[in-house]
Amino acid sequence: MSRHIHHLFTCVFACVLSSLLATTALADWNPGDSYKMHYPQLPDLQTGLDVLDGPYLAGPTQPLYSKFLADDFLCTETGPITDIHVWGSWLNDVNPQFGAAGVIGKNFQLAIYSDVPAVPGGPYSHPGDLLWSTTMIARERLYAPATEEFFDPNQNQIIGADTAAWQYNFFIDPSEAFVQEAGKIYWLGVALSADVNGDGVVDLLDMSLMAQYAPWAYGWKTSRDKFNDDAVWVDYDWFGSGTPTGVPTDPLAWHELIHPFTGESLDLAFVITTPEPASLALLALGGVILLKRRG
């Protein structure tokens, strides 16, 4: 093979490899796909609830308040957390398309916390130290029909309903990802950000955009797949926090997430995944080709 043809082949291969890696790495998650936690906590699409998770604006002139939710998981594979997938719905099926500041998609807050275990006669387990956090746009996917009720734990009331389950996929740069350790329990915190236009601040522009859709709210779906202790929630003041793109850090502020009618503890629907085997195989093949080229 001539040097020119070899160079052309390598360039073409690199382009194809990059395209395939982008496709396989940034993939939605489906039951049966790989994961790196105790087991996937799938959404309960029959009898589950959608729990307020982020800002809630009951009307254009009503005060804004917000929730931040978290659930615990056991790490089963040491390494960076690069893929997080959660399931949620929108109050009364009002799925806002804010479209400001060039942002396409929903802006979320993500956090990883250490675990504070429950003790006999003491408080329930809950998030401890904040270990990692980020703000990022989710990849949105319509997942399945699901007629369910929308729950606000602050009011301990059902405030509406919805008919569609959405999957939100987060893909994190490995260089910026949290590195978890096998055998440890962590807490995943997730909430829709009140910084809906993604410009880094929560201000009157965000309020104006949110008011266009009021009443609206995002809810994290519950799961029948239970692990360890129940999920937790905390009130969070986006304006009063002083850090509009921050996340809750007070380990004493968390409340247990309890079903308003049955009194049972609730877990949330999410999965933390590992890179797809196809991605790893392509990376390995790419390395062989490049080494051969250099040899």
Phi and psi in degrees as GROMACS dihedral restraints (atoms count N, CA, C in turn):
[ dihedral_restraints ]
;  ai    aj    ak    al  type     phi  dphi    fc
    3     4     5     6     1   -66.9    20    10
    4     5     6     7     1   159.1    20    10
    6     7     8     9     1   -61.6    20    10
    7     8     9    10     1   -39.4    20    10
    9    10    11    12     1   -65.2    20    10
   10    11    12    13     1   -45.1    20    10
   12    13    14    15     1   -66.6    20    10
   13    14    15    16     1   -38.6    20    10
   15    16    17    18     1   -62.6    20    10
   16    17    18    19     1   -41.5    20    10
   18    19    20    21     1   -65.1    20    10
   19    20    21    22     1   -42.1    20    10
   21    22    23    24     1   -63.6    20    10
   22    23    24    25     1   -42.2    20    10
   24    25    26    27     1   -61.2    20    10
   25    26    27    28     1   -43.3    20    10
   27    28    29    30     1   -63.0    20    10
   28    29    30    31     1   -41.6    20    10
   30    31    32    33     1   -64.5    20    10
   31    32    33    34     1   -44.6    20    10
   33    34    35    36     1   -63.2    20    10
   34    35    36    37     1   -44.6    20    10
   36    37    38    39     1   -59.8    20    10
   37    38    39    40     1   -42.0    20    10
   39    40    41    42     1   -61.5    20    10
   40    41    42    43     1   -40.8    20    10
   42    43    44    45     1   -64.8    20    10
   43    44    45    46     1   -45.3    20    10
   45    46    47    48     1   -64.5    20    10
   46    47    48    49     1   -42.2    20    10
   48    49    50    51     1   -60.2    20    10
   49    50    51    52     1   -45.7    20    10
   51    52    53    54     1   -61.3    20    10
   52    53    54    55     1   -41.7    20    10
   54    55    56    57     1   -65.0    20    10
   55    56    57    58     1   -44.2    20    10
   57    58    59    60     1   -66.8    20    10
   58    59    60    61     1   -40.4    20    10
   60    61    62    63     1   -63.6    20    10
   61    62    63    64     1   -40.8    20    10
   63    64    65    66     1   -62.7    20    10
   64    65    66    67     1   -40.0    20    10
   66    67    68    69     1   -69.4    20    10
   67    68    69    70     1   -43.6    20    10
   69    70    71    72     1   -79.2    20    10
   70    71    72    73     1   -33.3    20    10
   72    73    74    75     1   -74.4    20    10
   73    74    75    76     1   -42.5    20    10
   75    76    77    78     1   -92.3    20    10
   76    77    78    79     1    61.4    20    10
   78    79    80    81     1  -107.3    20    10
   79    80    81    82     1   147.1    20    10
   81    82    83    84     1   -64.7    20    10
   82    83    84    85     1   163.4    20    10
   84    85    86    87     1  -110.6    20    10
   85    86    87    88     1   137.1    20    10
   87    88    89    90     1  -128.1    20    10
   88    89    90    91     1   151.0    20    10
   90    91    92    93     1   -51.9    20    10
   91    92    93    94     1   132.7    20    10
   93    94    95    96     1   103.6    20    10
   94    95    96    97     1   -18.4    20    10
   96    97    98    99     1   -72.9    20    10
   97    98    99   100     1   166.2    20    10
   99   100   101   102     1   -72.4    20    10
  100   101   102   103     1   163.6    20    10
  102   103   104   105     1  -156.8    20    10
  103   104   105   106     1   165.1    20    10
  105   106   107   108     1  -135.8    20    10
  106   107   108   109     1    48.1    20    10
  108   109   110   111     1  -141.0    20    10
  109   110   111   112     1  -177.9    20    10
  111   112   113   114     1   -52.6    20    10
  112   113   114   115     1   -46.4    20    10
  114   115   116   117     1  -175.6    20    10
  115   116   117   118     1   157.5    20    10
  117   118   119   120     1   -64.7    20    10
  118   119   120   121     1   136.8    20    10
  120   121   122   123     1   -99.6    20    10
  121   122   123   124     1    94.9    20    10
  123   124   125   126     1   -77.0    20    10
  124   125   126   127     1   152.7    20    10
  126   127   128   129     1   -68.6    20    10
  127   128   129   130     1   139.1    20    10
  129   130   131   132     1   -83.9    20    10
  130   131   132   133     1   103.3    20    10
  132   133   134   135     1   -91.6    20    10
  133   134   135   136     1     3.8    20    10
  135   136   137   138     1  -109.9    20    10
  136   137   138   139     1   -52.1    20    10
  138   139   140   141     1  -124.0    20    10
  139   140   141   142     1    11.6    20    10
  141   142   143   144     1   -77.3    20    10
  142   143   144   145     1   174.2    20    10
  144   145   146   147     1  -117.6    20    10
  145   146   147   148     1   159.4    20    10
  147   148   149   150     1  -109.8    20    10
  148   149   150   151     1   118.1    20    10
  150   151   152   153     1  -101.7    20    10
  151   152   153   154     1   125.8    20    10
  153   154   155   156     1   -46.0    20    10
  154   155   156   157     1   126.0    20    10
  156   157   158   159     1  -145.3    20    10
  157   158   159   160     1    82.7    20    10
  159   160   161   162     1   131.9    20    10
  160   161   162   163     1  -160.5    20    10
  162   163   164   165     1   -72.3    20    10
  163   164   165   166     1   148.1    20    10
  165   166   167   168     1  -131.3    20    10
  166   167   168   169     1   120.9    20    10
  168   169   170   171     1  -119.6    20    10
  169   170   171   172     1   103.7    20    10
  171   172   173   174     1   -71.7    20    10
  172   173   174   175     1   -21.8    20    10
  174   175   176   177     1  -169.4    20    10
  175   176   177   178     1   162.2    20    10
  177   178   179   180     1   -55.8    20    10
  178   179   180   181     1   -28.8    20    10
  180   181   182   183     1  -107.2    20    10
  181   182   183   184     1     7.5    20    10
  183   184   185   186     1   -87.5    20    10
  184   185   186   187     1   155.8    20    10
  186   187   188   189     1   -70.2    20    10
  187   188   189   190     1   147.2    20    10
  189   190   191   192     1   -88.5    20    10
  190   191   192   193     1   131.1    20    10
  192   193   194   195     1  -138.5    20    10
  193   194   195   196     1   167.7    20    10
  195   196   197   198     1  -146.2    20    10
  196   197   198   199     1   156.0    20    10
  198   199   200   201     1  -121.3    20    10
  199   200   201   202     1   153.9    20    10
  201   202   203   204     1  -133.0    20    10
  202   203   204   205     1   126.2    20    10
  204   205   206   207     1  -110.5    20    10
  205   206   207   208     1   155.6    20    10
  207   208   209   210     1  -150.5    20    10
  208   209   210   211     1   152.4    20    10
  210   211   212   213     1  -143.3    20    10
  211   212   213   214     1   152.0    20    10
  213   214   215   216     1   -93.8    20    10
  214   215   216   217     1   157.2    20    10
  216   217   218   219     1  -151.9    20    10
  217   218   219   220     1   155.1    20    10
  219   220   221   222     1  -100.5    20    10
  220   221   222   223     1   124.5    20    10
  222   223   224   225     1   -73.8    20    10
  223   224   225   226     1   130.9    20    10
  225   226   227   228     1  -112.8    20    10
  226   227   228   229     1    -1.6    20    10
  228   229   230   231     1  -151.9    20    10
  229   230   231   232     1   117.2    20    10
  231   232   233   234     1   -63.6    20    10
  232   233   234   235     1   137.0    20    10
  234   235   236   237     1   149.8    20    10
  235   236   237   238     1   176.3    20    10
  237   238   239   240     1   -71.6    20    10
  238   239   240   241     1   143.3    20    10
  240   241   242   243     1   -88.5    20    10
  241   242   243   244     1   103.0    20    10
  243   244   245   246     1  -108.1    20    10
  244   245   246   247     1   -16.2    20    10
  246   247   248   249     1  -131.4    20    10
  247   248   249   250     1   122.6    20    10
  249   250   251   252     1  -128.5    20    10
  250   251   252   253     1   134.1    20    10
  252   253   254   255     1  -131.1    20    10
  253   254   255   256     1   128.3    20    10
  255   256   257   258     1  -129.6    20    10
  256   257   258   259     1   160.1    20    10
  258   259   260   261     1  -117.3    20    10
  259   260   261   262     1   139.2    20    10
  261   262   263   264     1  -153.1    20    10
  262   263   264   265     1   178.1    20    10
  264   265   266   267     1  -144.8    20    10
  265   266   267   268     1   172.7    20    10
  267   268   269   270     1  -119.1    20    10
  268   269   270   271     1   133.3    20    10
  270   271   272   273     1   -51.8    20    10
  271   272   273   274     1   124.0    20    10
  273   274   275   276     1    55.4    20    10
  274   275   276   277     1    26.1    20    10
  276   277   278   279     1    61.6    20    10
  277   278   279   280     1    23.9    20    10
  279   280   281   282     1   -89.5    20    10
  280   281   282   283     1    97.4    20    10
  282   283   284   285     1  -100.1    20    10
  283   284   285   286     1    97.5    20    10
  285   286   287   288     1   -66.1    20    10
  286   287   288   289     1   143.6    20    10
  288   289   290   291     1  -118.7    20    10
  289   290   291   292     1    85.2    20    10
  291   292   293   294     1   -64.6    20    10
  292   293   294   295     1   -48.3    20    10
  294   295   296   297     1    59.9    20    10
  295   296   297   298     1    27.7    20    10
  297   298   299   300     1  -101.5    20    10
  298   299   300   301     1   157.7    20    10
  300   301   302   303     1    55.9    20    10
  301   302   303   304     1    26.7    20    10
  303   304   305   306     1    74.5    20    10
  304   305   306   307     1     8.3    20    10
  306   307   308   309     1   -83.4    20    10
  307   308   309   310     1   126.7    20    10
  309   310   311   312     1  -115.7    20    10
  310   311   312   313     1   111.5    20    10
  312   313   314   315     1   120.4    20    10
  313   314   315   316     1  -179.3    20    10
  315   316   317   318     1   -99.5    20    10
  316   317   318   319     1   137.9    20    10
  318   319   320   321     1   -95.2    20    10
  319   320   321   322     1   120.8    20    10
  321   322   323   324     1  -120.2    20    10
  322   323   324   325     1   155.2    20    10
  324   325   326   327     1  -101.1    20    10
  325   326   327   328     1   132.4    20    10
  327   328   329   330     1  -123.0    20    10
  328   329   330   331     1   144.6    20    10
  330   331   332   333     1  -148.9    20    10
  331   332   333   334     1   149.7    20    10
  333   334   335   336     1  -120.6    20    10
  334   335   336   337     1   129.4    20    10
  336   337   338   339     1  -119.9    20    10
  337   338   339   340     1   157.6    20    10
  339   340   341   342     1   -73.5    20    10
  340   341   342   343     1   171.7    20    10
  342   343   344   345     1  -105.3    20    10
  343   344   345   346     1   133.0    20    10
  345   346   347   348     1  -106.5    20    10
  346   347   348   349     1   102.6    20    10
  348   349   350   351     1   -66.2    20    10
  349   350   351   352     1   154.8    20    10
  351   352   353   354     1   -69.1    20    10
  352   353   354   355     1   150.1    20    10
  354   355   356   357     1  -125.2    20    10
  355   356   357   358     1   147.3    20    10
  357   358   359   360     1   -55.3    20    10
  358   359   360   361     1   126.4    20    10
  360   361   362   363     1    75.6    20    10
  361   362   363   364     1     2.1    20    10
  363   364   365   366     1  -111.8    20    10
  364   365   366   367     1  -163.9    20    10
  366   367   368   369     1   -72.6    20    10
  367   368   369   370     1   162.1    20    10
  369   370   371   372     1   -66.2    20    10
  370   371   372   373     1   162.1    20    10
  372   373   374   375     1   -69.9    20    10
  373   374   375   376     1   154.5    20    10
  375   376   377   378     1  -162.9    20    10
  376   377   378   379     1   169.8    20    10
  378   379   380   381     1   -63.2    20    10
  379   380   381   382     1   145.1    20    10
  381   382   383   384     1  -108.6    20    10
  382   383   384   385     1  -115.7    20    10
  384   385   386   387     1   -71.7    20    10
  385   386   387   388     1   141.6    20    10
  387   388   389   390     1   -74.5    20    10
  388   389   390   391     1   120.5    20    10
  390   391   392   393     1  -100.2    20    10
  391   392   393   394     1   -26.6    20    10
  393   394   395   396     1  -166.6    20    10
  394   395   396   397     1   146.1    20    10
  396   397   398   399     1  -156.3    20    10
  397   398   399   400     1   158.8    20    10
  399   400   401   402     1  -159.1    20    10
  400   401   402   403     1   164.2    20    10
  402   403   404   405     1  -118.9    20    10
  403   404   405   406     1   130.1    20    10
  405   406   407   408     1  -157.0    20    10
  406   407   408   409     1   160.9    20    10
  408   409   410   411     1   -84.0    20    10
  409   410   411   412     1   134.1    20    10
  411   412   413   414     1   -90.5    20    10
  412   413   414   415     1   151.2    20    10
  414   415   416   417     1   -86.7    20    10
  415   416   417   418     1   120.2    20    10
  417   418   419   420     1   -97.7    20    10
  418   419   420   421     1   136.6    20    10
  420   421   422   423     1  -140.9    20    10
  421   422   423   424     1   128.2    20    10
  423   424   425   426     1   -70.1    20    10
  424   425   426   427     1   119.0    20    10
  426   427   428   429     1   -96.6    20    10
  427   428   429   430     1   -50.7    20    10
  429   430   431   432     1  -169.4    20    10
  430   431   432   433     1   156.8    20    10
  432   433   434   435     1   -71.7    20    10
  433   434   435   436     1   144.0    20    10
  435   436   437   438     1  -165.6    20    10
  436   437   438   439     1   105.1    20    10
  438   439   440   441     1   -85.2    20    10
  439   440   441   442     1   110.2    20    10
  441   442   443   444     1  -143.3    20    10
  442   443   444   445     1   168.6    20    10
  444   445   446   447     1   -94.9    20    10
  445   446   447   448     1   152.7    20    10
  447   448   449   450     1  -108.2    20    10
  448   449   450   451     1   123.3    20    10
  450   451   452   453     1  -112.8    20    10
  451   452   453   454     1   130.3    20    10
  453   454   455   456     1  -107.2    20    10
  454   455   456   457     1   107.5    20    10
  456   457   458   459     1   -67.4    20    10
  457   458   459   460     1   -22.3    20    10
  459   460   461   462     1   -66.6    20    10
  460   461   462   463     1   -44.1    20    10
  462   463   464   465     1   -85.4    20    10
  463   464   465   466     1   -14.2    20    10
  465   466   467   468     1    54.6    20    10
  466   467   468   469     1    43.3    20    10
  468   469   470   471     1  -138.9    20    10
  469   470   471   472     1   155.3    20    10
  471   472   473   474     1   -81.4    20    10
  472   473   474   475     1   125.4    20    10
  474   475   476   477     1  -111.8    20    10
  475   476   477   478     1     5.1    20    10
  477   478   479   480     1   166.0    20    10
  478   479   480   481     1  -160.2    20    10
  480   481   482   483     1  -150.9    20    10
  481   482   483   484     1   176.7    20    10
  483   484   485   486     1  -159.7    20    10
  484   485   486   487     1   167.5    20    10
  486   487   488   489     1  -129.9    20    10
  487   488   489   490     1     7.1    20    10
  489   490   491   492     1  -137.9    20    10
  490   491   492   493     1   135.0    20    10
  492   493   494   495     1   -99.6    20    10
  493   494   495   496     1   133.1    20    10
  495   496   497   498     1  -115.6    20    10
  496   497   498   499     1   146.5    20    10
  498   499   500   501     1  -107.5    20    10
  499   500   501   502     1   133.1    20    10
  501   502   503   504     1  -116.0    20    10
  502   503   504   505     1   122.2    20    10
  504   505   506   507     1  -113.2    20    10
  505   506   507   508     1   129.8    20    10
  507   508   509   510     1  -119.0    20    10
  508   509   510   511     1   126.3    20    10
  510   511   512   513     1  -119.2    20    10
  511   512   513   514     1   115.8    20    10
  513   514   515   516     1  -108.4    20    10
  514   515   516   517     1   134.3    20    10
  516   517   518   519     1   -59.0    20    10
  517   518   519   520     1   127.0    20    10
  519   520   521   522     1   -54.3    20    10
  520   521   522   523     1   -31.7    20    10
  522   523   524   525     1   -70.9    20    10
  523   524   525   526     1   -16.8    20    10
  525   526   527   528     1  -113.8    20    10
  526   527   528   529     1     4.5    20    10
  528   529   530   531     1   -84.6    20    10
  529   530   531   532     1   155.6    20    10
  531   532   533   534     1   -77.3    20    10
  532   533   534   535     1   135.3    20    10
  534   535   536   537     1   -98.6    20    10
  535   536   537   538     1   112.8    20    10
  537   538   539   540     1   -92.7    20    10
  538   539   540   541     1   161.9    20    10
  540   541   542   543     1  -117.9    20    10
  541   542   543   544     1   131.3    20    10
  543   544   545   546     1   -57.3    20    10
  544   545   546   547     1   137.5    20    10
  546   547   548   549     1    92.4    20    10
  547   548   549   550     1    -8.8    20    10
  549   550   551   552     1   -96.9    20    10
  550   551   552   553     1   148.7    20    10
  552   553   554   555     1   -97.9    20    10
  553   554   555   556     1   132.4    20    10
  555   556   557   558     1  -126.6    20    10
  556   557   558   559     1   170.9    20    10
  558   559   560   561     1  -119.7    20    10
  559   560   561   562     1   131.9    20    10
  561   562   563   564     1   -97.2    20    10
  562   563   564   565     1   122.8    20    10
  564   565   566   567     1  -109.1    20    10
  565   566   567   568     1   135.7    20    10
  567   568   569   570     1  -142.5    20    10
  568   569   570   571     1   139.9    20    10
  570   571   572   573     1  -157.6    20    10
  571   572   573   574     1   144.3    20    10
  573   574   575   576     1   -64.6    20    10
  574   575   576   577     1   134.3    20    10
  576   577   578   579     1   -80.5    20    10
  577   578   579   580     1   146.1    20    10
  579   580   581   582     1   -76.2    20    10
  580   581   582   583     1   -11.3    20    10
  582   583   584   585     1   -81.3    20    10
  583   584   585   586     1    70.6    20    10
  585   586   587   588     1   -70.0    20    10
  586   587   588   589     1   -22.3    20    10
  588   589   590   591     1   -95.2    20    10
  589   590   591   592     1     0.4    20    10
  591   592   593   594     1    68.0    20    10
  592   593   594   595     1    27.0    20    10
  594   595   596   597     1   -95.6    20    10
  595   596   597   598     1     6.5    20    10
  597   598   599   600     1    95.2    20    10
  598   599   600   601     1    -3.8    20    10
  600   601   602   603     1  -137.4    20    10
  601   602   603   604     1   153.6    20    10
  603   604   605   606     1  -103.7    20    10
  604   605   606   607     1   113.8    20    10
  606   607   608   609     1  -142.6    20    10
  607   608   609   610     1  -168.7    20    10
  609   610   611   612     1   -65.0    20    10
  610   611   612   613     1   -27.6    20    10
  612   613   614   615     1   -64.1    20    10
  613   614   615   616     1   -42.4    20    10
  615   616   617   618     1   -62.4    20    10
  616   617   618   619     1   -43.1    20    10
  618   619   620   621     1   -60.7    20    10
  619   620   621   622     1   -41.1    20    10
  621   622   623   624     1   -63.6    20    10
  622   623   624   625     1   -42.5    20    10
  624   625   626   627     1   -64.8    20    10
  625   626   627   628     1   -43.1    20    10
  627   628   629   630     1   -65.4    20    10
  628   629   630   631     1   -36.8    20    10
  630   631   632   633     1   -63.9    20    10
  631   632   633   634     1   -26.0    20    10
  633   634   635   636     1   -62.7    20    10
  634   635   636   637     1   -26.3    20    10
  636   637   638   639     1  -108.9    20    10
  637   638   639   640     1    -2.7    20    10
  639   640   641   642     1   -60.9    20    10
  640   641   642   643     1   141.4    20    10
  642   643   644   645     1   -83.5    20    10
  643   644   645   646     1   139.3    20    10
  645   646   647   648     1  -152.9    20    10
  646   647   648   649     1   159.0    20    10
  648   649   650   651     1  -170.4    20    10
  649   650   651   652     1   152.9    20    10
  651   652   653   654     1   -99.1    20    10
  652   653   654   655     1   141.8    20    10
  654   655   656   657     1  -128.7    20    10
  655   656   657   658     1   136.1    20    10
  657   658   659   660     1   -83.1    20    10
  658   659   660   661     1   128.9    20    10
  660   661   662   663     1   -76.2    20    10
  661   662   663   664     1   146.3    20    10
  663   664   665   666     1   -84.5    20    10
  664   665   666   667     1   166.4    20    10
  666   667   668   669     1  -132.7    20    10
  667   668   669   670     1   147.1    20    10
  669   670   671   672     1   -80.1    20    10
  670   671   672   673     1   -16.4    20    10
  672   673   674   675     1   -81.3    20    10
  673   674   675   676     1   104.8    20    10
  675   676   677   678     1  -101.3    20    10
  676   677   678   679     1   140.1    20    10
  678   679   680   681     1  -135.2    20    10
  679   680   681   682     1   131.7    20    10
  681   682   683   684     1    54.6    20    10
  682   683   684   685     1  -121.8    20    10
  684   685   686   687     1   -98.8    20    10
  685   686   687   688     1   171.1    20    10
  687   688   689   690     1   -72.4    20    10
  688   689   690   691     1   165.5    20    10
  690   691   692   693     1   -69.5    20    10
  691   692   693   694     1   170.2    20    10
  693   694   695   696     1  -136.4    20    10
  694   695   696   697     1   164.0    20    10
  696   697   698   699     1  -141.7    20    10
  697   698   699   700     1   159.8    20    10
  699   700   701   702     1  -146.8    20    10
  700   701   702   703     1   144.5    20    10
  702   703   704   705     1   -69.7    20    10
  703   704   705   706     1   141.9    20    10
  705   706   707   708     1  -142.4    20    10
  706   707   708   709     1   122.4    20    10
  708   709   710   711     1   -96.2    20    10
  709   710   711   712     1   102.6    20    10
  711   712   713   714     1   -63.0    20    10
  712   713   714   715     1   -33.6    20    10
  714   715   716   717     1   -83.5    20    10
  715   716   717   718     1   -39.4    20    10
  717   718   719   720     1   -82.6    20    10
  718   719   720   721     1    -9.9    20    10
  720   721   722   723     1   -70.0    20    10
  721   722   723   724     1   -25.3    20    10
  723   724   725   726     1    81.3    20    10
  724   725   726   727     1   -12.1    20    10
  726   727   728   729     1  -132.1    20    10
  727   728   729   730     1    81.9    20    10
  729   730   731   732     1   -57.2    20    10
  730   731   732   733     1   -24.6    20    10
  732   733   734   735     1  -104.7    20    10
  733   734   735   736     1    15.8    20    10
  735   736   737   738     1   -88.9    20    10
  736   737   738   739     1  -173.2    20    10
  738   739   740   741     1  -136.1    20    10
  739   740   741   742     1   161.6    20    10
  741   742   743   744     1   -60.3    20    10
  742   743   744   745     1   140.9    20    10
  744   745   746   747     1  -129.6    20    10
  745   746   747   748     1    -0.4    20    10
  747   748   749   750     1   -87.5    20    10
  748   749   750   751     1   109.9    20    10
  750   751   752   753     1   -68.4    20    10
  751   752   753   754     1   -12.1    20    10
  753   754   755   756     1   -94.8    20    10
  754   755   756   757     1    -1.8    20    10
  756   757   758   759     1   -92.7    20    10
  757   758   759   760     1    -8.1    20    10
  759   760   761   762     1   -77.3    20    10
  760   761   762   763     1   142.8    20    10
  762   763   764   765     1  -115.6    20    10
  763   764   765   766     1   146.5    20    10
  765   766   767   768     1   -64.4    20    10
  766   767   768   769     1   145.1    20    10
  768   769   770   771     1   -94.6    20    10
  769   770   771   772     1   111.1    20    10
  771   772   773   774     1  -121.7    20    10
  772   773   774   775     1   140.4    20    10
  774   775   776   777     1   -64.6    20    10
  775   776   777   778     1   132.0    20    10
  777   778   779   780     1   -68.6    20    10
  778   779   780   781     1   -21.0    20    10
  780   781   782   783     1  -107.1    20    10
  781   782   783   784     1   -43.3    20    10
  783   784   785   786     1   -91.3    20    10
  784   785   786   787     1   -21.2    20    10
  786   787   788   789     1    79.1    20    10
  787   788   789   790     1     2.1    20    10
  789   790   791   792     1   -77.1    20    10
  790   791   792   793     1   154.1    20    10
  792   793   794   795     1   -74.1    20    10
  793   794   795   796     1   150.0    20    10
  795   796   797   798     1  -117.9    20    10
  796   797   798   799     1   140.4    20    10
  798   799   800   801     1  -112.9    20    10
  799   800   801   802     1   164.0    20    10
  801   802   803   804     1  -113.1    20    10
  802   803   804   805     1   156.8    20    10
  804   805   806   807     1   -90.8    20    10
  805   806   807   808     1   114.8    20    10
  807   808   809   810     1  -163.7    20    10
  808   809   810   811     1   165.1    20    10
  810   811   812   813     1  -151.0    20    10
  811   812   813   814     1   140.5    20    10
  813   814   815   816     1  -109.4    20    10
  814   815   816   817     1   125.5    20    10
  816   817   818   819     1  -112.6    20    10
  817   818   819   820     1   172.9    20    10
  819   820   821   822     1  -113.0    20    10
  820   821   822   823     1   157.9    20    10
  822   823   824   825     1   -55.2    20    10
  823   824   825   826     1   142.7    20    10
  825   826   827   828     1   -63.5    20    10
  826   827   828   829     1   142.3    20    10
  828   829   830   831     1   -54.1    20    10
  829   830   831   832     1   -35.4    20    10
  831   832   833   834     1   -61.9    20    10
  832   833   834   835     1   -38.0    20    10
  834   835   836   837     1   -65.1    20    10
  835   836   837   838     1   -44.1    20    10
  837   838   839   840     1   -65.1    20    10
  838   839   840   841     1   -39.1    20    10
  840   841   842   843     1   -65.0    20    10
  841   842   843   844     1   -41.9    20    10
  843   844   845   846     1   -64.9    20    10
  844   845   846   847     1   -38.9    20    10
  846   847   848   849     1   -63.2    20    10
  847   848   849   850     1   -42.9    20    10
  849   850   851   852     1   -63.5    20    10
  850   851   852   853     1   -44.2    20    10
  852   853   854   855     1   -62.7    20    10
  853   854   855   856     1   -42.3    20    10
  855   856   857   858     1   -60.8    20    10
  856   857   858   859     1   -39.6    20    10
  858   859   860   861     1   -64.5    20    10
  859   860   861   862     1   -40.1    20    10
  861   862   863   864     1   -61.9    20    10
  862   863   864   865     1   -45.1    20    10
  864   865   866   867     1   -61.5    20    10
  865   866   867   868     1   -44.7    20    10
  867   868   869   870     1   -68.5    20    10
  868   869   870   871     1   -37.6    20    10
  870   871   872   873     1   -64.8    20    10
  871   872   873   874     1   -40.3    20    10
  873   874   875   876     1   -64.2    20    10
  874   875   876   877     1   -37.3    20    10
  876   877   878   879     1   -65.2    20    10
  877   878   879   880     1   -38.7    20    10
  879   880   881   882     1   -76.5    20    10
  880   881   882   883     1   -21.8    20    10
